[in-house]
Amino acid sequence: MSGKSPDVKKFTGYHAAMIIVAFFAVVVGVNMVMARFALSTFGGTVVDNSYVASQKYNKWLEQARDQQAHGWSVSPVVRSGKQALLNVTGANGAALPGATIVAIAEHPVGRTEPFEIRFVEFRPGEYRSTEIVPAGRWKLKLLISQAGKSMRVLQDIE
C-alpha cells in the first residue's frame, strides 16, 4: 500500500466566511418577509389611549346594561346584491318598526377610509342599506335608535 490518503478538501477561512454570510442573509431575509406581513395585515391600534379608555369603562358597562334592558335583537348583517340587510326585533320578539339605523363601515385592516351607511325600512323590522357596500369584509358599527332608545352593535359583513 502506498500510504496516500484520498484528496480531501480543506475547510478554509473562505468557507467559514461564506457560511456566516449565508446565515445572516437568511436571517435578514426572513425578518424582512415577516415585517412585510406584519405591516400589511395589522390596521392599527385598538385604542389610542388606554388610560382614557379605562376612565370610560364604567360608562360603557352602564350603556351595555341599558341596551340589554331594551330587549332588542339584531340579526347578522347579510348581503343582498350590493346592499346590506338586517332585521331588528323588539323585546316581545315582534318586528321593531320605524327605527333609524346608521352604520360606519370600516375595512378590518384600514386599507380605506371609513364611510357611513344608512338603512331604510322596506318591511316592518327589515332594513336595507341605501348605499352600496363594496365587496370584501367590513366591520359595521351600527347605531339603532327608536323612541329615545338606542343600541350600538358591532358586526362583520363579508
CYANA upper distance limits for C-alpha pairs under 8 A (distance plus 0.5 A):
 11 PHE  CA     15 HIS  CA      6.71
 11 PHE  CA     16 ALA  CA      8.09
 12 THR  CA     16 ALA  CA      7.11
 13 GLY  CA     17 ALA  CA      6.60
 14 TYR  CA     18 MET  CA      6.72
 15 HIS  CA     19 ILE  CA      6.78
 16 ALA  CA     20 ILE  CA      6.82
 17 ALA  CA     21 VAL  CA      6.62
 18 MET  CA     22 ALA  CA      6.50
 19 ILE  CA     23 PHE  CA      6.59
 20 ILE  CA     24 PHE  CA      6.82
 21 VAL  CA     25 ALA  CA      6.57
 22 ALA  CA     26 VAL  CA      6.75
 23 PHE  CA     27 VAL  CA      6.85
 24 PHE  CA     28 VAL  CA      6.51
 25 ALA  CA     29 GLY  CA      6.47
 26 VAL  CA     30 VAL  CA      6.60
 27 VAL  CA     31 ASN  CA      6.70
 28 VAL  CA     32 MET  CA      6.67
 29 GLY  CA     33 VAL  CA      6.80
 30 VAL  CA     34 MET  CA      6.63
 31 ASN  CA     35 ALA  CA      6.50
 32 MET  CA     36 ARG  CA      6.66
 33 VAL  CA     37 PHE  CA      6.86
 34 MET  CA     38 ALA  CA      6.61
 35 ALA  CA     39 LEU  CA      6.63
 36 ARG  CA     40 SER  CA      6.62
 37 PHE  CA     41 THR  CA      6.66
 38 ALA  CA     42 PHE  CA      6.71
 40 SER  CA    109 VAL  CA      8.46
 41 THR  CA    109 VAL  CA      6.60
 42 PHE  CA    109 VAL  CA      6.14
 43 GLY  CA    108 PRO  CA      7.32
 43 GLY  CA    109 VAL  CA      4.42
 43 GLY  CA    110 GLY  CA      5.41
 43 GLY  CA    111 ARG  CA      8.12
 44 GLY  CA    109 VAL  CA      8.06
 44 GLY  CA    110 GLY  CA      8.10
 47 VAL  CA     53 ALA  CA      7.66
 49 ASN  CA     53 ALA  CA      6.84
 50 SER  CA     54 SER  CA      6.56
 51 TYR  CA     55 GLN  CA      6.97
 52 VAL  CA     56 LYS  CA      7.14
 53 ALA  CA     57 TYR  CA      6.80
 56 LYS  CA     60 TRP  CA      6.78
 57 TYR  CA     61 LEU  CA      6.83
 58 ASN  CA     62 GLU  CA      6.78
 59 LYS  CA     63 GLN  CA      6.74
 60 TRP  CA     64 ALA  CA      6.70
 61 LEU  CA     65 ARG  CA      6.83
 62 GLU  CA     66 ASP  CA      6.77
 63 GLN  CA     67 GLN  CA      6.70
 64 ALA  CA     68 GLN  CA      6.78
 65 ARG  CA     69 ALA  CA      6.76
 66 ASP  CA     70 HIS  CA      7.22
 67 GLN  CA     71 GLY  CA      7.75
 67 GLN  CA     72 TRP  CA      8.22
 67 GLN  CA    150 SER  CA      7.56
 67 GLN  CA    151 MET  CA      6.03
 67 GLN  CA    152 ARG  CA      8.36
 68 GLN  CA     72 TRP  CA      7.78
 70 HIS  CA     90 GLY  CA      8.06
 70 HIS  CA     91 ALA  CA      6.90
 70 HIS  CA    149 LYS  CA      8.21
 71 GLY  CA     90 GLY  CA      6.62
 71 GLY  CA     91 ALA  CA      4.65
 71 GLY  CA     92 ASN  CA      8.30
 72 TRP  CA     88 VAL  CA      7.45
 72 TRP  CA     89 THR  CA      6.07
 72 TRP  CA     90 GLY  CA      5.01
 72 TRP  CA     91 ALA  CA      5.78
 73 SER  CA     88 VAL  CA      6.16
 73 SER  CA     89 THR  CA      5.68
 73 SER  CA     90 GLY  CA      7.04
 73 SER  CA     91 ALA  CA      8.21
 73 SER  CA     93 GLY  CA      8.50
 74 VAL  CA     86 LEU  CA      7.61
 74 VAL  CA     87 ASN  CA      6.37
 74 VAL  CA     88 VAL  CA      5.15
 74 VAL  CA     89 THR  CA      7.12
 75 SER  CA     86 LEU  CA      6.18
 75 SER  CA     87 ASN  CA      5.73
 75 SER  CA     88 VAL  CA      6.96
 76 PRO  CA     86 LEU  CA      6.89
 76 PRO  CA     87 ASN  CA      8.43
 76 PRO  CA    155 GLN  CA      7.58
 77 VAL  CA     84 ALA  CA      6.87
 77 VAL  CA     85 LEU  CA      6.09
 77 VAL  CA     86 LEU  CA      5.42
 77 VAL  CA    155 GLN  CA      7.58
 77 VAL  CA    156 ASP  CA      7.83
 77 VAL  CA    157 ILE  CA      6.60
 78 VAL  CA     84 ALA  CA      6.06
 78 VAL  CA     85 LEU  CA      5.81
 78 VAL  CA     86 LEU  CA      7.12
 78 VAL  CA    157 ILE  CA      6.86
 78 VAL  CA    158 GLU  CA      8.36
 79 ARG  CA     83 GLN  CA      6.30
 79 ARG  CA     84 ALA  CA      5.06
 79 ARG  CA     85 LEU  CA      6.61
 79 ARG  CA    157 ILE  CA      8.01
 79 ARG  CA    158 GLU  CA      8.30
 80 SER  CA     84 ALA  CA      6.39
 80 SER  CA     85 LEU  CA      7.11
 82 LYS  CA    132 ILE  CA      5.76
 82 LYS  CA    133 VAL  CA      6.22
 82 LYS  CA    134 PRO  CA      7.61
 82 LYS  CA    135 ALA  CA      8.44
 83 GLN  CA    128 ARG  CA      7.10
 83 GLN  CA    129 SER  CA      5.95
 83 GLN  CA    130 THR  CA      7.67
 83 GLN  CA    131 GLU  CA      7.23
 83 GLN  CA    132 ILE  CA      5.77
 83 GLN  CA    133 VAL  CA      6.21
 84 ALA  CA    128 ARG  CA      6.20
 84 ALA  CA    129 SER  CA      5.74
 84 ALA  CA    132 ILE  CA      8.35
 84 ALA  CA    133 VAL  CA      7.21
 85 LEU  CA    126 GLU  CA      7.79
 85 LEU  CA    127 TYR  CA      6.20
 85 LEU  CA    128 ARG  CA      5.12
 85 LEU  CA    129 SER  CA      7.06
 86 LEU  CA    126 GLU  CA      6.48
 86 LEU  CA    127 TYR  CA      5.93
 86 LEU  CA    128 ARG  CA      7.24
 87 ASN  CA     95 ALA  CA      8.22
 87 ASN  CA    125 GLY  CA      6.02
 87 ASN  CA    126 GLU  CA      5.04
 87 ASN  CA    127 TYR  CA      6.67
 88 VAL  CA     95 ALA  CA      6.66
 88 VAL  CA     96 LEU  CA      6.08
 88 VAL  CA    125 GLY  CA      5.71
 88 VAL  CA    126 GLU  CA      7.11
 88 VAL  CA    127 TYR  CA      8.45
 89 THR  CA     93 GLY  CA      5.95
 89 THR  CA     94 ALA  CA      5.87
 89 THR  CA     95 ALA  CA      4.84
 89 THR  CA     96 LEU  CA      5.23
 89 THR  CA    125 GLY  CA      6.80
 90 GLY  CA     94 ALA  CA      6.13
 90 GLY  CA     95 ALA  CA      6.55
 90 GLY  CA     96 LEU  CA      5.61
 95 ALA  CA    124 PRO  CA      6.36
 95 ALA  CA    125 GLY  CA      4.77
 95 ALA  CA    126 GLU  CA      8.20
 96 LEU  CA    124 PRO  CA      7.31
 96 LEU  CA    125 GLY  CA      5.17
 97 PRO  CA    121 GLU  CA      8.03
 97 PRO  CA    124 PRO  CA      5.59
 97 PRO  CA    125 GLY  CA      5.39
 98 GLY  CA    121 GLU  CA      7.60
 98 GLY  CA    124 PRO  CA      8.33
 98 GLY  CA    125 GLY  CA      8.23
 98 GLY  CA    146 GLN  CA      7.30
 99 ALA  CA    121 GLU  CA      8.32
 99 ALA  CA    144 ILE  CA      6.99
 99 ALA  CA    145 SER  CA      6.02
 99 ALA  CA    146 GLN  CA      5.22
100 THR  CA    119 PHE  CA      7.82
100 THR  CA    120 VAL  CA      8.08
100 THR  CA    143 LEU  CA      8.48
100 THR  CA    144 ILE  CA      6.24
100 THR  CA    145 SER  CA      5.62
100 THR  CA    146 GLN  CA      6.85
101 ILE  CA    118 ARG  CA      6.62
101 ILE  CA    119 PHE  CA      5.83
101 ILE  CA    120 VAL  CA      7.91
101 ILE  CA    142 LEU  CA      7.34
101 ILE  CA    143 LEU  CA      6.20
101 ILE  CA    144 ILE  CA      5.09
101 ILE  CA    145 SER  CA      6.99
102 VAL  CA    116 GLU  CA      7.58
102 VAL  CA    117 ILE  CA      6.32
102 VAL  CA    118 ARG  CA      5.08
102 VAL  CA    119 PHE  CA      6.68
102 VAL  CA    142 LEU  CA      6.34
102 VAL  CA    143 LEU  CA      5.90
102 VAL  CA    144 ILE  CA      7.26
103 ALA  CA    116 GLU  CA      6.22
103 ALA  CA    117 ILE  CA      5.54
103 ALA  CA    118 ARG  CA      6.81
103 ALA  CA    140 LEU  CA      6.32
103 ALA  CA    141 LYS  CA      5.68
103 ALA  CA    142 LEU  CA      4.76
103 ALA  CA    143 LEU  CA      6.62
104 ILE  CA    114 PRO  CA      6.95
104 ILE  CA    115 PHE  CA      6.13
104 ILE  CA    116 GLU  CA      5.09
104 ILE  CA    117 ILE  CA      6.66
104 ILE  CA    140 LEU  CA      6.10
104 ILE  CA    141 LYS  CA      5.61
104 ILE  CA    142 LEU  CA      7.19
105 ALA  CA    114 PRO  CA      5.92
105 ALA  CA    115 PHE  CA      5.88
105 ALA  CA    116 GLU  CA      6.65
105 ALA  CA    117 ILE  CA      7.46
105 ALA  CA    138 TRP  CA      6.60
105 ALA  CA    139 LYS  CA      6.13
105 ALA  CA    140 LEU  CA      5.14
105 ALA  CA    141 LYS  CA      7.06
106 GLU  CA    110 GLY  CA      7.40
106 GLU  CA    112 THR  CA      8.02
106 GLU  CA    113 GLU  CA      7.50
106 GLU  CA    114 PRO  CA      5.07
106 GLU  CA    115 PHE  CA      7.42
106 GLU  CA    138 TRP  CA      6.16
106 GLU  CA    139 LYS  CA      5.67
106 GLU  CA    140 LEU  CA      7.00
107 HIS  CA    111 ARG  CA      6.65
107 HIS  CA    112 THR  CA      6.72
107 HIS  CA    113 GLU  CA      8.15
107 HIS  CA    114 PRO  CA      7.51
107 HIS  CA    137 ARG  CA      7.34
107 HIS  CA    138 TRP  CA      5.45
107 HIS  CA    139 LYS  CA      6.73
108 PRO  CA    137 ARG  CA      7.63
108 PRO  CA    138 TRP  CA      6.57
108 PRO  CA    139 LYS  CA      6.65
117 ILE  CA    129 SER  CA      6.90
117 ILE  CA    130 THR  CA      7.45
117 ILE  CA    131 GLU  CA      6.32
118 ARG  CA    129 SER  CA      6.05
118 ARG  CA    130 THR  CA      6.23
118 ARG  CA    131 GLU  CA      7.33
119 PHE  CA    127 TYR  CA      6.20
119 PHE  CA    128 ARG  CA      5.61
119 PHE  CA    129 SER  CA      4.64
119 PHE  CA    130 THR  CA      6.23
120 VAL  CA    127 TYR  CA      5.75
120 VAL  CA    128 ARG  CA      5.97
120 VAL  CA    129 SER  CA      6.83
120 VAL  CA    130 THR  CA      7.24
121 GLU  CA    125 GLY  CA      7.32
121 GLU  CA    126 GLU  CA      6.17
121 GLU  CA    127 TYR  CA      4.82
121 GLU  CA    128 ARG  CA      6.91
122 PHE  CA    126 GLU  CA      6.58
122 PHE  CA    127 TYR  CA      6.40
122 PHE  CA    128 ARG  CA      7.29
123 ARG  CA    127 TYR  CA      7.69
135 ALA  CA    158 GLU  CA      7.98
136 GLY  CA    158 GLU  CA      6.02
137 ARG  CA    156 ASP  CA      7.49
137 ARG  CA    157 ILE  CA      6.16
137 ARG  CA    158 GLU  CA      4.67
138 TRP  CA    156 ASP  CA      6.16
138 TRP  CA    157 ILE  CA      5.84
138 TRP  CA    158 GLU  CA      6.91
139 LYS  CA    154 LEU  CA      7.53
139 LYS  CA    155 GLN  CA      6.34
139 LYS  CA    156 ASP  CA      5.03
139 LYS  CA    157 ILE  CA      6.99
140 LEU  CA    154 LEU  CA      6.21
140 LEU  CA    155 GLN  CA      5.72
140 LEU  CA    156 ASP  CA      6.38
140 LEU  CA    157 ILE  CA      7.77
141 LYS  CA    152 ARG  CA      7.60
141 LYS  CA    153 VAL  CA      6.45
141 LYS  CA    154 LEU  CA      5.18
141 LYS  CA    155 GLN  CA      7.18
142 LEU  CA    151 MET  CA      8.47
142 LEU  CA    152 ARG  CA      6.08
142 LEU  CA    153 VAL  CA      5.52
142 LEU  CA    154 LEU  CA      6.60
142 LEU  CA    155 GLN  CA      8.16
143 LEU  CA    150 SER  CA      7.42
143 LEU  CA    151 MET  CA      6.32
143 LEU  CA    152 ARG  CA      5.23
143 LEU  CA    153 VAL  CA      7.14
144 ILE  CA    150 SER  CA      5.94
144 ILE  CA    151 MET  CA      5.62
144 ILE  CA    152 ARG  CA      6.90
145 SER  CA    149 LYS  CA      6.13
145 SER  CA    150 SER  CA      4.73
145 SER  CA    151 MET  CA      6.99
146 GLN  CA    150 SER  CA      6.90
